[in-house]
Amino acid sequence: MEQLGDAAGRHIWDLYAGIGETTTMLLERGATVESVEVDGRAVRLGQGSSELPNVTRHLGRAEDLVDRMRPPHLVISNPPRTGMAPRVVDAVREAGPTRVVYVSCDPATLARDLKRLASGSSGPSFYLAGVRAFDLFPQTAHVETVAVLESMHP
């Protein structure tokens, strides 16, 4: 959350949102949010936990919904181990947010998606402004990583 910066008055995409803890925190910080989650139960739990204004919770696959969403100022993405679908990466680039915070549980798919976000034929490119790894599961190969990307064309 802190890596997104000031959320007040900003429109933010919360991709792969789960039950919406991040969405709720963003709303409490004064943002408008469009969240996307494929698990219907998670979306229902998120809707039931907060009746905050300024949120649209989309149920479905991110790659099927991003083209219908309002362009964001900022994006936070916490995809499954498979990473972001290519269409989602393209949509983020085309939407032109100033910052993307990518939370990853797989270093290989994170590297792949960072490369896609840094280069491509559509929309502005991003550069890696910071990365931090968290060993949440000691003595295993699992690493949680938070990568912060900044637009090369703010």
C-alpha positions, -999 to 999 in steps of 0.1 A, spaced: 0 0 0 27 24 10 45 19 -24 15 33 -43 19 67 -27 -9 92 -21 -42 76 -31 -65 105 -23 -85 116 -53 -69 90 -75 -86 62 -95 -69 29 -89 -71 -6 -103 -68 -34 -78 -62 -64 -100 -66 -100 -87 -82 -84 -56 -92 -115 -36 -117 -105 -9 -107 -68 -12 -85 -60 18 -64 -37 -5 -95 -22 -21 -109 -13 13 -76 3 24 -75 23 -8 -111 35 -3 -103 46 32 -74 66 18 -98 85 -5 -93 67 -38 -119 54 -62 -113 18 -70 -121 -8 -96 -112 -42 -84 -112 -74 -104 -114 -109 -89 -123 -142 -106 -135 -160 -74 -172 -152 -69 -171 -161 -33 -142 -137 -26 -161 -109 -44 -192 -116 -23 -172 -116 9 -156 -83 -2 -189 -67 -9 -203 -79 24 -174 -66 45 -177 -30 34 -204 -8 19 -180 20 11 -187 43 -18 -164 49 -48 -158 12 -56 -168 -10 -85 -160 -47 -78 -158 -67 -111 -163 -105 -110 -144 -123 -137 -110 -128 -153 -89 -96 -154 -81 -102 -191 -118 -101 -199 -126 -70 -179 -97 -45 -182 -108 -31 -215 -141 -20 -198 -125 -2 -169 -119 35 -165 -82 45 -170 -63 44 -137 -38 68 -121 -23 39 -103 -24 1 -104 -18 -26 -78 -17 -62 -91 -14 -94 -70 -18 -121 -96 -17 -159 -91 15 -178 -95 10 -178 -133 14 -140 -133 -5 -115 -153 -22 -125 -185 -6 -109 -216 -38 -89 -223 -37 -75 -187 -1 -64 -192 -11 -47 -225 -41 -30 -209 -20 -16 -180 5 -2 -205 -23 13 -227 -41 28 -197 -10 48 -188 -9 48 -150 20 67 -134 29 38 -111 23 1 -109 28 -20 -77 32 -56 -86 30 -82 -57 43 -116 -69 46 -150 -54 67 -164 -83 100 -147 -93 99 -163 -128 65 -149 -138 74 -116 -121 105 -113 -143 85 -122 -174 58 -96 -167 83 -69 -157 100 -74 -191 66 -71 -208 58 -39 -189 92 -24 -197 89 -29 -234 63 -34 -260 44 -18 -289 15 -3 -271 13 25 -244 41 39 -223 69 18 -209 77 14 -172 110 11 -154 117 -8 -122 120 18 -95 123 -6 -66 119 -42 -55 118 -59 -22 116 -97 -15 99 -111 16 108 -146 29 74 -154 42 79 -192 40 114 -198 54 133 -229 42 111 -231 10 116 -218 -25 86 -195 -21 94 -158 -21 69 -129 -20 81 -99 -40 69 -63 -42 80 -45 -74 74 -8 -80 73 4 -116 72 40 -126 60 53 -160 87 65 -183 62 91 -196 46 106 -165 
